């Protein structure tokens, strides 16, 4: 995972902080001269690591390294009040992870020696060498990135190149182990029949197997320790029942409990000989499939082959290609992170190797899966959405037929999703050829971006544009769309796998500008969606996050590592795009880095009972939360706009809104309706109505217009909520607030009311809100006529239901 350092970091030309590599870029350009010697040092360190690993029995070595995880866990428990940065546990875990990658690399590259002896002194040296190699690799990244100049990413190319190289070495498994099965189940289901044919096991069982691998790594030691304690207590009870010392009855106990004896051996293997990595034992996956994901001893020939970067982490580690190792007749997931990072690609690659005639069908199914993923996974966040897949239209430039993957229309929000492969840049090392590494990612982003740009230009070419499907070689119209109907338009590039941090950095590409000058492009992965759907369970929370996320995507020189950092920043700070804009204000800062914001998300998936525990959310007073729930339950046109306005409020605004709602709602037994307006520049007008009284829409509209004129605002959001006798909401709906531009005889009463509202004595007092006296008569509206709320719908289909 990403290191948890300072929450944000400003970098400018006058005062460079000491926490990031950017100081080296600006002050230590002469380090470039040291790159050659750093490379030689890395190669020498890697050679010594190889020499030590190859001489030791692999099971004993794995047991020793995994035991460090246990020691770290115990240290964490004894320092629960400390932060990770204080107790150093994150560094210890990263050191273990780094060393395991080299154990995998050596076992894959070297045949088993005839004799091997475990030596704890050499293990200590291994850890020291691992730390040394990581440090050398970081310095090399700095030295070789410092003077990149204006490259693919403009003036920030050096910074981005450094992060590409350092992340290649340092960052692994930036995802949540408990979600492994869900990911595999989704992405493998399209190939279920062929997987059964080739491996005699389907997508669900394979997904279960990968989840079992992750669980063994995550909780294998704890499970083994629990079983060990259980057996020890059983043996003690056996000794007590025979009234003999424990040591005198162990033989008899084992004889009487043969299965437990076998279990005890497995427990000892898990605890002390790397048994938690034995996927042959901890999963039900067939040997044929495991063999396709595994190296045999000495099979790998490239990693330690002669040449530059020999054995260094800047070559492609074998685990990136095949994550497992065969030891004897069993298969081991020595490196828990690459099992997930590389397992999916390795499985599909070998599936096609075994069945090459499946390639065309495979590509079609992959395309269908990736194009459907956004709407499928986020179905709860996109209720009643209109979804168009494989949308065709004529390019406004060349008049040729063009296609986009998925168009999603939900209320006044439009998502355009372009799905791409997303794996190329995870294989090629950025140190060997940063230009090629970056270009592969850039191609992914730019292809999706250009396709989105083409559609947005088409959408902007007329008040209303038709959409087509290609059916039996003919283009048939399937719908029409108007840009003016949508308040938020989000173009999205979706990949199967995350390619952070490039997905965040690609906004620095000169070609990537907000579409139509205002709609920034957002990169997401299917991995991200499984987390987003849990943390943002409602349509309103998801839509609002995407608004804020899009705003951040449009801010250059501001960096967050991945989607989970963005999500964590949103939960902690809400409109963190505004915080970023404030920190960059004035132009003194060269760049802004927010780090460690994902910690609130990370903790949600750490517990054994993570599914039973609540996920983190933003704080809302109870009365505001009830109003949001009522808007979501009603889902009348414009509800996402109303939710967005309310969710935009900061802590003070939310508390003020809660007090007004609570105070006025409690007086509805005396008054059929109450109203108030909150805010000046873009006010929120709220009308509370007793459920057993007919709504006087003329009065609602007039009061809303007057309240908006009173604060001289050019726009406002209207919310009408019907309240039951017990104080709960029956319905809550958004309505359009019409603001007259000139006073006439017809609307004079609105201007007069606005003048009264603008008087200091009529200002909203959070302690004593003003009453609304209901009119004696209410205007009747025809059910087939337009709804007076301004939605444009017929009254019977809107507020007349």
Legacy VTK file of the C-alpha trace (Angstrom):
# vtk DataFile Version 3.0
C-alpha trace
ASCII
DATASET POLYDATA
POINTS 801 float
0.000 0.000 0.000
1.018 3.616 -0.344
3.110 5.001 2.472
1.114 7.041 4.954
2.993 10.326 5.129
1.966 13.957 5.339
-1.699 14.598 4.432
-0.671 17.164 1.837
2.545 18.617 0.570
3.115 21.864 -1.291
6.143 22.119 -3.542
7.304 25.487 -4.792
10.416 27.134 -6.118
11.291 29.049 -2.964
10.843 26.479 -0.223
11.204 22.796 -0.999
10.121 20.378 1.710
12.239 17.418 2.747
9.618 14.676 2.577
9.466 13.977 -1.128
11.778 13.199 -4.052
11.013 16.516 -5.706
13.785 18.202 -3.676
16.287 15.908 -5.366
14.918 16.788 -8.780
15.477 20.467 -8.138
18.598 20.516 -5.965
20.538 17.346 -6.800
20.685 17.144 -10.588
24.291 16.070 -10.315
22.956 12.752 -9.030
22.427 11.858 -12.651
26.190 11.295 -12.823
25.880 8.617 -10.139
23.293 6.524 -12.008
25.872 4.140 -13.485
27.502 3.398 -10.114
24.082 3.015 -8.462
23.163 0.454 -11.103
26.339 -1.549 -10.426
25.655 -1.425 -6.698
22.109 -2.695 -7.215
23.348 -5.545 -9.388
25.925 -6.542 -6.770
23.380 -6.447 -3.960
20.919 -8.515 -5.994
23.617 -11.085 -6.768
24.373 -11.513 -3.058
20.664 -11.906 -2.277
20.449 -14.629 -4.903
23.514 -16.368 -3.510
22.029 -16.511 -0.010
18.517 -17.602 -1.013
19.606 -20.426 -3.282
21.603 -22.146 -0.530
18.731 -22.382 1.989
15.866 -24.899 2.111
12.873 -22.953 0.757
10.347 -24.144 3.350
12.564 -23.142 6.256
13.331 -19.787 4.658
9.661 -19.087 4.005
8.807 -20.069 7.562
11.356 -17.589 8.889
10.149 -14.724 6.683
6.470 -15.360 7.382
7.258 -15.513 11.086
8.264 -11.870 10.812
4.661 -11.125 9.857
3.571 -12.703 13.125
6.132 -10.680 15.051
4.913 -7.520 13.322
1.306 -8.343 14.168
2.184 -8.819 17.821
4.093 -5.543 17.777
1.035 -3.851 16.277
-1.168 -5.200 19.073
1.225 -3.903 21.724
1.281 -0.493 20.083
-2.364 0.000 19.186
-2.250 3.628 20.245
0.563 4.390 17.844
0.123 5.339 14.238
1.772 3.138 11.571
4.310 5.832 10.783
5.342 5.826 14.455
5.726 2.103 15.116
7.337 1.302 11.766
5.066 -1.683 11.058
4.375 -0.568 7.500
8.121 -0.615 6.713
8.507 -4.098 8.215
5.641 -5.439 6.107
7.096 -3.835 2.977
10.515 -5.335 3.721
9.002 -8.802 4.064
7.062 -8.335 0.854
10.125 -7.199 -1.060
12.176 -10.148 0.148
9.438 -12.639 -0.760
9.528 -11.345 -4.332
13.217 -12.229 -4.468
12.654 -15.637 -2.935
10.158 -16.292 -5.738
12.591 -14.949 -8.339
15.492 -17.115 -7.168
13.407 -20.284 -6.853
12.032 -19.668 -10.355
15.528 -19.052 -11.765
17.669 -21.636 -9.973
17.364 -25.403 -9.794
17.251 -26.869 -6.300
20.768 -27.554 -4.948
21.637 -30.995 -3.659
22.307 -29.712 -0.177
20.829 -26.756 1.630
21.249 -25.550 5.166
19.129 -23.019 6.996
21.174 -20.238 8.598
19.448 -17.559 10.670
22.529 -15.321 10.434
22.205 -15.378 6.667
18.472 -14.602 7.019
19.318 -11.496 9.017
21.755 -10.523 6.285
19.015 -11.109 3.699
16.752 -8.592 5.375
19.583 -6.077 5.552
20.345 -6.593 1.865
16.678 -6.249 1.006
16.522 -2.873 2.762
19.732 -1.841 1.031
18.472 -2.829 -2.411
15.192 -0.966 -1.948
17.109 2.138 -0.911
19.488 1.845 -3.855
16.529 1.445 -6.194
14.908 4.610 -4.827
18.087 6.641 -5.285
18.396 5.249 -8.803
14.838 6.361 -9.561
15.706 9.870 -8.385
18.979 10.040 -10.279
17.571 8.812 -13.594
14.405 10.921 -13.474
15.830 14.254 -12.370
16.421 15.895 -15.746
13.652 14.381 -17.853
12.486 17.851 -18.842
9.264 18.379 -20.745
8.329 14.853 -21.754
5.012 13.122 -22.265
3.621 14.739 -19.128
4.926 18.242 -19.740
7.010 19.982 -17.048
5.948 17.366 -14.453
7.414 14.460 -16.408
10.391 14.121 -14.025
8.113 13.833 -11.006
5.826 11.338 -12.720
8.765 9.314 -14.050
10.197 9.081 -10.531
6.882 7.821 -9.185
6.495 5.321 -12.020
9.911 3.859 -11.193
9.566 3.960 -7.414
6.066 2.455 -7.548
7.386 -0.299 -9.805
9.771 -1.216 -6.987
7.787 -0.351 -3.880
4.020 -0.583 -4.373
2.289 -3.959 -4.388
-1.216 -5.236 -3.895
-2.851 -1.830 -3.600
-6.240 -3.462 -3.189
-8.206 -5.339 -0.579
-7.651 -9.075 -0.121
-11.191 -9.746 1.076
-12.540 -8.709 -2.354
-10.396 -11.097 -4.424
-13.152 -13.631 -4.976
-15.666 -11.025 -6.044
-13.287 -9.602 -8.643
-12.390 -12.997 -10.097
-15.995 -14.150 -10.127
-17.036 -11.129 -12.147
-14.212 -11.046 -14.699
-14.088 -14.831 -15.263
-17.809 -15.543 -15.539
-17.909 -14.705 -19.283
-15.452 -17.569 -19.866
-17.139 -20.062 -17.547
-17.847 -22.721 -20.170
-14.314 -22.708 -21.576
-12.745 -22.719 -18.111
-14.773 -25.832 -17.301
-13.712 -27.423 -20.574
-9.997 -26.659 -20.104
-9.567 -26.897 -16.334
-12.679 -28.827 -15.302
-13.598 -26.005 -12.924
-15.793 -22.941 -13.426
-15.478 -19.235 -12.680
-17.150 -19.415 -9.254
-14.841 -22.187 -8.037
-11.751 -20.430 -9.388
-12.842 -17.230 -7.661
-13.316 -19.176 -4.441
-9.810 -20.553 -4.853
-8.207 -17.144 -5.282
-10.115 -15.871 -2.269
-8.857 -18.853 -0.280
-5.270 -17.963 -1.312
-5.784 -14.421 -0.045
-7.424 -15.625 3.162
-4.572 -18.029 3.891
-2.090 -15.186 3.680
-4.308 -12.771 5.576
-5.391 -14.996 8.456
-3.482 -18.275 8.020
-1.127 -17.734 10.943
-3.968 -16.634 13.220
-6.049 -19.654 12.206
-3.107 -21.981 12.800
-2.432 -20.434 16.210
-6.108 -20.795 17.155
-6.062 -24.457 16.143
-2.832 -25.011 18.054
-4.345 -23.561 21.233
-7.494 -25.626 20.717
-5.502 -28.843 20.420
-3.349 -27.968 23.411
-6.469 -27.406 25.530
-7.922 -30.716 24.310
-4.711 -32.515 25.246
-4.746 -30.898 28.686
-8.342 -32.037 29.214
-7.311 -35.564 28.145
-4.469 -35.523 30.677
-6.762 -34.242 33.421
-9.314 -36.962 32.671
-6.593 -39.594 33.101
-5.114 -37.839 36.105
-1.646 -37.824 34.576
0.868 -35.149 33.545
0.474 -33.918 29.966
3.827 -35.276 28.811
2.861 -38.764 29.982
-0.341 -38.952 27.911
0.661 -37.292 24.631
1.307 -40.612 22.899
-2.053 -41.969 23.987
-3.762 -38.721 23.034
-2.302 -38.825 19.520
-3.307 -42.476 19.153
-6.855 -41.679 20.171
-7.054 -38.624 17.939
-5.423 -39.600 14.652
-7.105 -36.851 12.625
-6.113 -34.224 15.145
-2.564 -35.512 14.900
-2.572 -34.896 11.149
-4.091 -31.496 11.750
-1.347 -30.677 14.221
1.285 -31.399 11.573
-0.470 -29.066 9.140
-0.680 -26.396 11.828
3.063 -26.650 12.491
3.707 -26.473 8.760
1.579 -23.324 8.467
3.223 -21.738 11.480
6.876 -22.499 10.821
7.450 -23.822 7.282
5.566 -21.467 4.990
2.508 -23.706 4.830
0.141 -20.744 4.571
1.502 -20.254 1.035
0.693 -23.829 0.007
-2.215 -23.283 -2.367
-2.456 -26.979 -3.148
-3.600 -27.489 0.437
-5.473 -24.255 1.112
-7.508 -24.205 -2.109
-9.469 -26.686 -4.187
-8.013 -25.469 -7.479
-6.976 -28.283 -9.845
-3.258 -29.004 -10.395
-3.576 -28.251 -14.129
-4.641 -24.687 -13.426
-2.041 -24.197 -10.690
0.676 -25.512 -13.003
-0.239 -22.870 -15.593
0.284 -20.164 -12.955
3.541 -21.607 -11.596
7.250 -21.752 -12.359
9.168 -24.964 -11.909
12.542 -24.608 -10.191
15.041 -23.124 -12.668
12.465 -22.482 -15.401
12.900 -18.671 -15.522
15.836 -17.578 -17.721
15.495 -13.806 -18.120
15.595 -12.174 -14.686
19.197 -13.089 -13.844
20.432 -13.193 -17.461
23.572 -11.167 -18.210
23.065 -7.518 -19.112
22.088 -4.218 -17.575
19.802 -4.351 -14.540
20.591 -8.051 -14.001
18.665 -9.274 -10.959
17.525 -5.792 -9.967
13.899 -4.877 -9.218
13.898 -2.778 -12.402
13.739 -5.920 -14.471
10.377 -7.636 -14.689
10.156 -9.861 -11.649
9.143 -13.430 -12.502
6.142 -13.103 -10.182
4.685 -10.511 -12.572
4.448 -13.281 -15.187
3.716 -16.407 -13.126
2.843 -15.820 -9.479
3.219 -19.388 -8.146
6.180 -21.752 -7.586
6.118 -25.537 -7.683
7.960 -27.107 -4.737
7.826 -30.868 -4.903
4.289 -31.856 -5.845
2.668 -28.771 -4.297
2.250 -25.213 -5.529
3.060 -22.167 -3.419
1.934 -18.541 -3.563
5.160 -17.267 -2.060
4.474 -13.637 -2.860
0.898 -12.849 -1.781
0.556 -9.575 -3.671
1.643 -10.674 -7.133
-0.635 -13.685 -6.836
-3.422 -11.187 -7.328
-1.572 -8.632 -9.446
-0.487 -11.211 -12.026
-2.837 -14.168 -11.484
-5.658 -12.853 -13.637
-3.466 -12.111 -16.662
-1.518 -15.370 -16.321
-4.715 -17.413 -16.138
-6.246 -15.869 -19.264
-2.952 -16.098 -21.155
-2.661 -19.811 -20.458
-6.325 -20.394 -21.199
-5.711 -19.078 -24.720
-2.492 -21.066 -25.017
-4.458 -24.230 -24.326
-7.358 -23.241 -26.569
-6.083 -20.855 -29.282
-9.266 -21.118 -31.366
-11.122 -19.400 -28.515
-9.300 -16.090 -29.076
-11.968 -14.338 -31.160
-14.815 -15.367 -28.872
-12.633 -14.518 -25.878
-12.091 -10.974 -27.145
-15.801 -10.497 -27.802
-16.716 -11.699 -24.320
-14.031 -9.565 -22.694
-15.349 -6.547 -24.552
-18.909 -7.228 -23.486
-17.875 -7.774 -19.861
-15.774 -4.619 -19.581
-18.375 -2.472 -21.335
-21.125 -3.709 -19.014
-19.096 -3.572 -15.807
-19.844 -0.001 -14.744
-23.614 -0.420 -14.959
-23.563 -4.001 -13.614
-21.425 -3.447 -10.537
-23.001 -0.089 -9.706
-26.594 -1.173 -10.353
-27.744 0.052 -6.924
-26.168 3.452 -7.591
-27.871 3.765 -10.985
-31.566 2.995 -10.328
-33.950 3.266 -13.273
-31.088 4.498 -15.432
-31.370 4.465 -19.197
-28.415 2.455 -20.416
-27.311 2.396 -24.044
-24.506 0.032 -25.007
-22.617 0.153 -28.297
-24.063 3.551 -29.184
-23.595 4.657 -32.792
-23.768 8.158 -34.260
-22.179 10.161 -37.045
-18.930 11.924 -36.221
-19.427 15.668 -36.525
-16.023 16.041 -38.214
-15.854 13.333 -40.875
-19.529 12.281 -40.932
-18.508 8.643 -40.499
-20.321 6.286 -38.174
-18.654 6.139 -34.753
-19.279 4.015 -31.686
-19.106 4.464 -27.914
-19.241 1.697 -25.348
-21.782 2.661 -22.694
-23.989 5.710 -22.159
-25.790 5.913 -18.803
-28.499 8.478 -18.086
-29.774 8.722 -14.516
-31.885 11.739 -13.530
-29.815 14.796 -14.530
-26.453 12.975 -14.587
-24.815 11.511 -17.703
-21.974 8.974 -17.603
-20.123 8.033 -20.774
-17.944 4.972 -20.176
-15.186 3.795 -22.501
-13.670 0.432 -21.501
-10.038 -0.459 -22.271
-7.702 -3.362 -21.513
-5.398 -1.698 -18.972
-2.651 -4.297 -18.389
0.168 -3.388 -20.788
1.971 -0.978 -18.483
2.088 -3.431 -15.601
4.500 -5.747 -17.444
7.112 -3.451 -19.092
9.619 -1.889 -16.679
9.708 1.932 -16.637
13.447 1.885 -15.928
14.280 -0.030 -19.095
12.163 2.265 -21.260
10.093 4.882 -19.463
8.862 6.326 -22.750
7.407 2.987 -23.824
6.014 2.299 -20.360
4.315 5.711 -20.227
3.196 5.525 -23.845
1.306 2.286 -23.255
-0.644 3.932 -20.449
-1.032 7.140 -22.386
-2.489 5.188 -25.294
-5.073 3.633 -23.009
-6.101 7.001 -21.634
-6.003 8.927 -24.893
-7.970 6.345 -26.851
-10.757 6.429 -24.293
-10.490 10.210 -23.986
-10.685 10.762 -27.754
-13.730 8.513 -28.048
-15.440 10.437 -25.247
-14.448 13.739 -26.841
-15.991 12.688 -30.142
-19.319 11.865 -28.508
-19.387 15.068 -26.462
-18.835 17.083 -29.642
-21.732 15.203 -31.209
-23.896 15.847 -28.166
-23.070 19.536 -28.438
-23.812 19.721 -32.159
-27.605 20.156 -31.806
-30.274 20.749 -29.194
-31.205 17.066 -29.450
-29.246 14.241 -31.087
-30.348 10.721 -32.063
-28.619 7.540 -30.878
-28.398 4.366 -32.945
-27.731 0.654 -32.612
-26.250 -1.426 -35.400
-28.756 -4.211 -36.062
-28.146 -6.701 -38.883
-25.958 -4.213 -40.707
-28.440 -1.340 -40.400
-28.376 1.657 -38.075
-31.629 1.915 -36.129
-32.512 4.839 -33.897
-32.962 3.777 -30.262
-33.256 7.075 -28.462
-32.535 10.770 -28.342
-30.615 12.850 -25.858
-30.370 16.567 -25.082
-27.281 17.985 -23.443
-29.401 20.634 -21.699
-31.173 17.900 -19.693
-28.007 17.046 -17.789
-26.427 19.031 -14.997
-23.422 16.703 -14.691
-21.674 14.960 -17.603
-18.797 12.616 -16.697
-16.575 10.999 -19.366
-14.911 7.885 -17.908
-12.114 5.614 -19.079
-12.596 2.189 -17.441
-9.921 -0.518 -17.274
-10.203 -4.033 -15.901
-7.165 -3.522 -13.659
-5.968 -0.363 -11.989
-2.949 1.400 -13.445
-2.486 3.894 -10.644
-0.761 6.281 -10.326
-0.817 6.925 -14.065
-4.605 7.038 -14.070
-4.382 10.077 -11.796
-1.360 11.623 -13.509
-2.730 11.448 -17.043
-4.645 14.663 -16.483
-1.249 16.347 -16.970
-1.095 15.207 -20.594
-1.314 18.317 -22.770
-3.956 16.630 -24.925
-6.262 15.938 -21.982
-8.427 18.981 -21.459
-11.932 19.137 -19.975
-14.370 18.184 -22.725
-16.347 21.118 -24.119
-14.224 23.205 -21.774
-15.881 22.000 -18.557
-16.236 18.196 -18.260
-12.993 16.653 -16.960
-12.073 13.077 -17.889
-11.914 10.455 -15.096
-10.012 7.125 -15.139
-11.370 4.212 -13.072
-10.860 0.456 -12.886
-13.222 -2.442 -12.217
-11.236 -3.000 -9.004
-12.246 0.503 -7.914
-15.928 -0.119 -8.570
-16.167 -2.949 -6.036
-15.020 -0.553 -3.327
-17.035 2.450 -4.505
-20.286 0.491 -4.443
-19.755 -0.332 -0.754
-18.554 3.034 0.497
-21.088 5.008 -1.565
-24.200 2.806 -1.416
-26.830 5.318 -2.566
-27.298 7.042 -5.930
-26.971 10.455 -4.285
-23.700 9.723 -2.479
-22.135 8.155 -5.576
-23.259 10.912 -7.951
-21.988 13.602 -5.599
-18.630 11.851 -5.199
-18.278 11.662 -8.964
-18.982 15.405 -9.211
-16.207 16.145 -6.731
-13.922 13.522 -8.274
-14.409 15.082 -11.686
-13.592 18.527 -10.294
-10.291 17.193 -8.922
-9.553 15.483 -12.253
-9.707 18.932 -13.840
-7.109 20.467 -11.503
-3.562 20.220 -12.817
-0.520 20.034 -10.522
-2.543 18.290 -7.792
-1.794 14.605 -7.180
-3.447 11.810 -5.230
-2.118 8.306 -5.732
-5.204 6.305 -6.623
-8.981 6.124 -6.413
-8.963 5.142 -2.766
-6.974 8.241 -1.847
-9.587 10.310 -3.695
-12.385 8.452 -1.919
-10.754 8.872 1.489
-10.255 12.583 0.876
-13.934 12.900 -0.039
-15.105 11.177 3.135
-12.822 13.292 5.303
-13.174 16.678 3.650
-16.200 16.472 1.332
-15.456 19.202 -1.238
-11.741 18.499 -1.204
-11.518 19.935 -4.702
-12.099 23.333 -3.105
-9.363 22.673 -0.525
-6.959 21.776 -3.330
-7.884 24.886 -5.301
-7.291 27.040 -2.214
-3.872 25.473 -1.611
-2.846 26.115 -5.213
-4.208 29.659 -5.213
-1.748 32.379 -6.136
0.420 30.263 -8.388
3.342 29.982 -5.952
3.088 26.204 -5.610
4.648 24.092 -8.298
2.636 21.037 -7.302
0.430 19.684 -4.526
0.615 16.120 -3.212
-1.996 14.558 -0.930
-0.777 11.319 0.623
-2.236 8.719 2.943
-5.861 9.739 2.469
-6.930 6.136 1.853
-6.325 5.047 5.449
-10.008 5.412 6.344
-10.864 3.087 3.440
-8.048 0.636 4.174
-9.208 0.069 7.737
-12.692 -0.858 6.515
-11.383 -4.058 4.931
-8.867 -5.146 7.584
-11.119 -6.718 10.206
-12.219 -10.349 10.132
-15.764 -9.047 10.588
-15.440 -6.383 7.894
-18.750 -7.386 6.267
-20.660 -6.899 9.516
-19.106 -3.585 10.474
-20.356 -0.272 9.074
-18.340 1.361 6.333
-17.089 4.914 6.832
-19.423 7.691 5.749
-19.586 11.440 5.872
-21.269 12.852 8.950
-24.805 14.185 8.568
-27.153 15.307 11.354
-30.064 12.920 11.706
-32.647 15.363 10.328
-30.577 16.018 7.201
-29.974 12.309 6.701
-33.720 11.663 6.877
-34.348 14.300 4.225
-31.706 12.738 1.975
-33.302 9.329 2.508
-36.707 10.742 1.597
-35.336 12.280 -1.603
-33.743 8.942 -2.482
-36.930 7.007 -1.695
-39.090 9.316 -3.844
-36.573 9.752 -6.712
-38.656 12.373 -8.481
-36.960 14.169 -11.351
-34.161 16.417 -10.096
-33.556 14.457 -6.891
-29.826 14.086 -7.557
-29.512 17.846 -7.969
-31.226 18.411 -4.627
-29.032 15.803 -2.937
-25.943 17.379 -4.481
-26.846 20.786 -3.087
-27.369 19.371 0.394
-24.211 17.228 0.265
-22.198 20.273 -0.828
-22.871 21.876 2.549
-20.080 21.918 5.098
-20.460 21.021 8.746
-21.985 24.381 9.726
-24.386 24.375 6.796
-25.525 20.835 7.562
-26.101 21.696 11.213
-28.054 24.821 10.289
-30.188 22.852 7.863
-30.836 20.191 10.506
-31.966 22.779 13.039
-34.332 24.452 10.585
-35.824 21.112 9.554
-36.266 19.993 13.141
-37.722 23.264 14.413
-40.205 23.720 11.588
-41.197 20.076 11.288
-42.295 20.098 14.921
-44.715 22.994 14.278
-46.569 21.411 11.348
-49.367 20.343 13.695
-50.110 24.077 14.010
-49.384 25.161 10.435
-50.096 23.179 7.255
-46.877 24.402 5.661
-43.558 26.010 6.625
-40.659 27.227 4.546
-37.140 28.610 4.834
-34.198 29.514 2.637
-30.601 28.615 3.514
-27.562 30.308 1.978
-26.993 33.416 -0.120
-25.032 32.820 -3.324
-26.840 29.620 -4.256
-29.657 29.187 -1.730
-31.530 26.032 -0.785
-35.261 26.713 -0.486
-37.161 24.116 1.559
-40.951 23.853 1.795
-42.325 21.533 4.474
-45.951 20.449 3.939
-48.293 18.422 6.086
-49.053 15.225 4.226
-52.831 15.540 4.757
-53.020 18.962 3.039
-53.057 19.642 -0.680
-50.000 21.478 -1.939
-50.576 25.066 -3.048
-48.028 25.106 -5.859
-48.673 28.730 -6.710
-47.667 29.767 -3.216
-44.695 27.372 -3.181
-43.338 28.775 -6.438
-43.940 32.399 -5.457
-42.260 32.031 -2.078
-39.281 30.239 -3.592
-38.888 32.929 -6.254
-39.177 35.710 -3.687
-36.687 34.082 -1.315
-34.148 33.780 -4.131
-34.674 37.385 -5.253
-34.264 38.520 -1.653
-30.650 37.314 -1.566
-30.027 38.423 -5.172
-29.098 34.926 -6.265
-29.210 33.837 -9.883
-29.950 30.195 -9.102
-31.497 28.132 -6.319
-32.517 24.594 -5.469
-36.049 23.917 -4.306
-37.056 20.973 -2.126
-40.622 20.167 -1.113
-41.075 17.571 1.624
-44.385 16.126 2.764
-44.381 15.226 6.459
-46.632 12.699 8.191
-48.327 13.348 11.516
-45.602 11.381 13.331
-42.949 13.698 11.915
-41.527 11.282 9.324
-41.205 12.155 5.663
-43.791 10.803 3.248
-42.181 12.231 0.116
-39.410 14.676 -0.713
-38.974 16.154 -4.171
-36.869 18.709 -5.930
-38.594 21.476 -7.872
-37.360 24.204 -10.188
-37.145 27.706 -8.743
-38.099 30.312 -11.331
-36.363 33.646 -10.869
-37.998 36.585 -12.712
-35.599 38.912 -14.482
-37.845 41.983 -14.551
-40.757 43.190 -12.480
-44.148 43.197 -14.174
-47.707 43.718 -13.065
-48.188 39.962 -13.037
-45.192 39.203 -10.792
-45.206 42.376 -8.735
-46.357 40.539 -5.639
-43.218 38.348 -5.834
-40.953 41.406 -5.831
-42.896 42.899 -2.924
-42.501 39.674 -0.956
-38.786 39.601 -1.826
-38.384 43.141 -0.492
-40.018 42.142 2.795
-37.832 39.025 3.048
-34.717 41.120 2.457
-35.400 43.291 5.475
-33.098 42.553 8.435
-36.083 41.767 10.639
-37.113 39.032 8.195
-33.709 37.361 8.014
-33.756 33.696 8.890
-33.239 33.176 12.587
-32.126 29.666 13.284
-33.827 29.859 16.655
-37.170 31.286 15.483
-37.987 30.579 11.835
-40.859 32.430 10.219
-44.303 30.956 9.845
-46.175 30.466 6.630
-49.878 31.158 6.684
-51.733 28.913 4.276
-53.971 30.576 1.732
-57.663 29.992 1.920
-57.871 28.659 -1.616
-55.612 26.393 -3.610
-55.438 26.231 -7.352
-56.453 22.922 -8.937
-54.167 21.475 -11.603
-55.277 19.198 -14.424
-53.671 15.759 -14.228
-52.624 15.888 -17.877
-51.296 19.430 -17.668
-47.692 20.410 -16.889
-46.656 20.004 -13.263
-46.360 23.391 -11.538
-43.048 22.384 -9.971
-41.380 23.148 -13.293
-40.101 19.646 -14.037
-41.647 19.582 -17.507
-43.487 16.345 -16.701
-47.251 15.929 -16.664
-48.770 16.654 -13.252
-50.091 13.078 -12.916
-46.594 11.656 -13.488
-44.850 14.066 -11.140
-46.346 15.685 -8.045
-49.874 14.525 -8.832
-49.118 10.890 -8.016
LINES 1 802
801 0 1 2 3 4 5 6 7 8 9 10 11 12 13 14 15 16 17 18 19 20 21 22 23 24 25 26 27 28 29 30 31 32 33 34 35 36 37 38 39 40 41 42 43 44 45 46 47 48 49 50 51 52 53 54 55 56 57 58 59 60 61 62 63 64 65 66 67 68 69 70 71 72 73 74 75 76 77 78 79 80 81 82 83 84 85 86 87 88 89 90 91 92 93 94 95 96 97 98 99 100 101 102 103 104 105 106 107 108 109 110 111 112 113 114 115 116 117 118 119 120 121 122 123 124 125 126 127 128 129 130 131 132 133 134 135 136 137 138 139 140 141 142 143 144 145 146 147 148 149 150 151 152 153 154 155 156 157 158 159 160 161 162 163 164 165 166 167 168 169 170 171 172 173 174 175 176 177 178 179 180 181 182 183 184 185 186 187 188 189 190 191 192 193 194 195 196 197 198 199 200 201 202 203 204 205 206 207 208 209 210 211 212 213 214 215 216 217 218 219 220 221 222 223 224 225 226 227 228 229 230 231 232 233 234 235 236 237 238 239 240 241 242 243 244 245 246 247 248 249 250 251 252 253 254 255 256 257 258 259 260 261 262 263 264 265 266 267 268 269 270 271 272 273 274 275 276 277 278 279 280 281 282 283 284 285 286 287 288 289 290 291 292 293 294 295 296 297 298 299 300 301 302 303 304 305 306 307 308 309 310 311 312 313 314 315 316 317 318 319 320 321 322 323 324 325 326 327 328 329 330 331 332 333 334 335 336 337 338 339 340 341 342 343 344 345 346 347 348 349 350 351 352 353 354 355 356 357 358 359 360 361 362 363 364 365 366 367 368 369 370 371 372 373 374 375 376 377 378 379 380 381 382 383 384 385 386 387 388 389 390 391 392 393 394 395 396 397 398 399 400 401 402 403 404 405 406 407 408 409 410 411 412 413 414 415 416 417 418 419 420 421 422 423 424 425 426 427 428 429 430 431 432 433 434 435 436 437 438 439 440 441 442 443 444 445 446 447 448 449 450 451 452 453 454 455 456 457 458 459 460 461 462 463 464 465 466 467 468 469 470 471 472 473 474 475 476 477 478 479 480 481 482 483 484 485 486 487 488 489 490 491 492 493 494 495 496 497 498 499 500 501 502 503 504 505 506 507 508 509 510 511 512 513 514 515 516 517 518 519 520 521 522 523 524 525 526 527 528 529 530 531 532 533 534 535 536 537 538 539 540 541 542 543 544 545 546 547 548 549 550 551 552 553 554 555 556 557 558 559 560 561 562 563 564 565 566 567 568 569 570 571 572 573 574 575 576 577 578 579 580 581 582 583 584 585 586 587 588 589 590 591 592 593 594 595 596 597 598 599 600 601 602 603 604 605 606 607 608 609 610 611 612 613 614 615 616 617 618 619 620 621 622 623 624 625 626 627 628 629 630 631 632 633 634 635 636 637 638 639 640 641 642 643 644 645 646 647 648 649 650 651 652 653 654 655 656 657 658 659 660 661 662 663 664 665 666 667 668 669 670 671 672 673 674 675 676 677 678 679 680 681 682 683 684 685 686 687 688 689 690 691 692 693 694 695 696 697 698 699 700 701 702 703 704 705 706 707 708 709 710 711 712 713 714 715 716 717 718 719 720 721 722 723 724 725 726 727 728 729 730 731 732 733 734 735 736 737 738 739 740 741 742 743 744 745 746 747 748 749 750 751 752 753 754 755 756 757 758 759 760 761 762 763 764 765 766 767 768 769 770 771 772 773 774 775 776 777 778 779 780 781 782 783 784 785 786 787 788 789 790 791 792 793 794 795 796 797 798 799 800
